[in-house]
Amino acid sequence: MNRRALALGALAVSGALALTACGSDNNSGKEGGSGSSSAAAAPGSVKCDSAKGQLQASGSSAQKNAIDAWVKNYGQACKDVQINYNPTGSGAGITAFLQGQTAFAGSDSPLKPEEIEQSKKVCSGGQAIDLPMVGGPIAIGFNVPGVDSLTLDPSTIAKIFNGKITNWNDEAIKKLNPSAKLPDLKIQAFHRSDESGTTDNFTKYLIATAKSDWPYSGGKAWQAKGGQSAQGSSGLAQQVKQTSGAISYFELSYASDGVKTVDLKTDAATPAKATVENATKAIASAQVTGTGKDLALKLNYAPKEDGAYPLTLVTYEIACDKGNKAATLPAVKSFLSYIASEDGQKQLTGASYAPIPDEIIAKVRTTIEGLS
């Protein structure tokens, strides 16, 4: 399937309500509205109900292609809702949400305790919660002339991105790829210039699996010295496509137009390939660590199932559990309910994302029903 076909722009439809955000709304007396075409059922039997107006959201660029597909399908039924998602990166998305500028945010990392505390200022009587909605592998894309298949282990990856391995014919890479014709070519390692949940998850993987070769604390901001930078997952993917000797990390849906991806050497006999199915195997062993309605997950970077691809991320939609604006709450619940539905989750596979495992997504659906 052509992944680009799913990367559609946000659907422009009617509706002109005020910008949405979490917080008290003393100017609106009612949450509902009169019956209209918006009462039709969206795909997956998710009701539009009284949903209408504009929803502003921003954050994770990793989930942008999934959001585009969801907006297209949701908008075919809920014609009175306009959803505007800006892929600014996880860090910027959380900041905008905490400043009351958006209805929900997308983040590839769960909220920090201090961010949850800060959210109480915009979630009147409540707080922000993490809703895991999109899974998938973080692909390591490479552009090495004459090399179509490449296997790397955590230590070698860490040394490449930490500037300790600088040439493609390095002995460590040769040992892992004895049949490859590795050229005498300088490695061009690219990382995110913006604060990114993808960076956070990528470095968490290195910390968990190659700590001695990755002496950093992790986080959304890149910490290692050297290398080159680009904005967003799309920016990194573009650099890999156009730069001989390049290597970088981004969500699998961006590994298109001939971008080759690294196989990860694990404890299993066969290196794990970056596929949706292999990422799902790894995410299935994640544990819910959030408290109350928060569904933050702890990922397992050493899954035991054969073929499981351990370098994964989960993108969360971040919303208020209580204190949403009354005028826009129906649209928030309607859209989030759709993307968490069976039909919404089915859209992910075709766009090279991994659906959230059944046990976890069932909790997400229940939580969304209780948003107020």
Residue, then its C-alpha position, 0 to 999 in steps of 0.5 A: m500500500n502507498r503510505r503517501a496516500l494516507a498522508l492527507g491534509a486536514l479536512a476543511v469543513s464548516g464550523a466556527l466556534a472558538l479555539t479549544a483548550c482545557g480550562s473553565d468556560n464560564n461563558s458557555g452555558k451548555e455542552g450540547g447543541s441541536g440535532s444536525s448532520s453531525a449526529a450521524a455515526a462516524p466510522g466504527s460506530v463512534k457518534c458525532d453527537s453534538a460535536k462541532g466547531q474547531l479543535q486545535a491540537s499540536g505535538s508529535s510529528a511521529q503521529k502526523n500521518a496517522i492523524d491525517a488519515w483519522v481526520k479524513n475518515y472522521g470528517q466524512a461523518c462529523k462534518d461540523v468539526q474541523i480538526n487542525y493538528n500542527p506537528t510541532g514536536s512533542g515538547a512544543g505540543i505539551t507547552a502549547f497545551l499547558q498554556g491553554q492554546t490547544a484542546f489536546a496534544g500529541s506526545d511520544s513521551p508521557l507527561k512528567p510529574e511537574e507537567i501534570e501539576q502545571s496542567k491543573k491550571v488549565c484543567s479546571g478541577g482536574q489534570a492532564i492525562d496520557l492516553p496511549m493511542v499510536g504505537g510503532p517502531i522507531a526506524i533507523g534509516f540509512n543511506v550507504p551506497g551499495v548496501d541494501s541490508l544492514t544490521l546494527d546492535p545497540s552498542t554500535i548504534a550508540k557509538i555512531f550517534n555519539g561520534k565514536i564510530t565515524n566511518w562506514n567500514d569501521e570494524a564494528i560494523k563489518k563484524l555485524n555485516p560480514s557479507a556487506k560491501l561497506p564503503d570507505l565513507k564518512i558517517q553523517a549522523f542526523h538528530r532532531s533539532d527540536e525537542s522530540g518524544t522520538t528522541d526521548n524514546f530513541t535515547k531511552y532505548l540506548i540507555a537501557t541497552a548500551k548504557s556504557d556507550w551512551p553516557y547521557s540522561g535522556g530526554k526530549a532534547w538531544q544531548a550528545k555532541g557532534g552530528q547534524s540536526a534537522q527539524g521533525s521526523s520528516g526533516l530527518a527522513q529527507q536528510v537520509k534520502q538526500t545525503s550519502g552516508a547518512i543515518s538517522y532515526f524516525e517513525l517507520s511511516y517516514a521511511s518511504d521512497g526507498v529509505k532503507t532501515v536497520d535490522l536490530k541485533t537482539d538476543a534472538a537468533t535472527p535480527a529484528k526488522a522494523t515492522v508494524e507487526n514486530a513493534t506490536k509484539a514488543i509493545a504488548s509487553a509494556q506495563v501501565t505505570g500511570t496512576g488514576k486515569d493516567l495510562a502512561l506506559k513503561l516500554n520493554y526494551a528487552p522483549k523475549e518474543d522472537g522477532a519483537y522489535p525493541l526500539t518502539l515508541v507510543t504516542y499519547e494524546i494528552a487531554c484534561d480528565k476534567g475541566n474541558k471547555a463545555a463548548t468543545l468537549p463533545a468534539v474532543k470526546s467524539f474524535l478521541s473516541y473514534i481514533a481509539s475505536e476498533d475502526g480507528q486503530k485499524q487505520l494505523t496498520g496501513a500507515s505503518y503504525a502499530p495499533i495499541p494492544d487490546e487490553i490497553i486500548a480498552k482502558v483508553r476507551t473507558t477513560i475517554e467516555g469519562l472525560s468532562 
